[in-house]
């Protein structure tokens, strides 16, 4: 694996861990406004992962 590919995987891992950490903070007591904010953040982070994969040709 090249250094660039390894760096890309580490970057993707960082975004995935961030999303999973946020998901652990969600509970039944999370307000609708907070949930919508989480979902917007997740959508942005998932879009970033998709962009990394598409631009760098990982897949």
Beta strands, then each sheet from edge to edge (+ up, - down):
end
